Amino acid sequence: MKMDLSKIFRYCPGCGVKGPKAHSKDKHITCGKCGFEYFHNVASAAGAIIEYGPKVLVITSANEPKAGMLDLPGGFADYGESVEEAVRREVREELGIKIKEPRYLISAPNIYVYKGVTYTTTDLFFTCRIDNPKKIKPNKKEIAGIEFFEPEKIHVNRFAFDSARKAIRYYIRLRQKATP
């Protein structure tokens, strides 16, 4: 998705002059008067495919955007935080459990629209295992429900975001290749 920065920045954030020049409609503006430059870059987010035996945990989102749809636990990386730290923190905040060794799986671009603001992200997905699902305490403010699925039985098209659909499909393909 291309973002037209000339529509977002009608006035220079540096000096207030009308119409800074958009060099590339989705990335960069400059002001001819004061020299202000802005590069619109993506945010990083992390998601977890949590394995318990042969099944994986899937959440139902309690909030917008996409309330009621399926998702994976995760969220945006904070400033100064690695995506590995972000996935650990998000799982702890959303599910009340600690994961120790997240293993990188795949990344995917994503569009996240929230309250009229479009965020472009690069979502990095990790796999991890848990030993006891009874320790899970979903944060009711964020999660409407959890369920464990055999990966091949997950309704991938019910996932809220393209990036999570891509990660689940990739995960399923890898599992199918690994089983003789």
Secondary structure as UniProt FT lines:
FT   HELIX           5..8
FT   TURN            13..15
FT   STRAND          21..24
FT   TURN            25..27
FT   STRAND          28..30
FT   TURN            32..34
FT   STRAND          37..39
FT   STRAND          43..52
FT   TURN            53..54
FT   STRAND          55..61
FT   TURN            67..68
FT   STRAND          70..71
FT   STRAND          74..76
FT   TURN            79..80
FT   HELIX           83..95
FT   STRAND          103..114
FT   TURN            115..116
FT   STRAND          117..129
FT   HELIX           133..135
FT   TURN            140..142
FT   STRAND          143..149
FT   HELIX           151..153
FT   HELIX           156..158
FT   HELIX           162..178
//
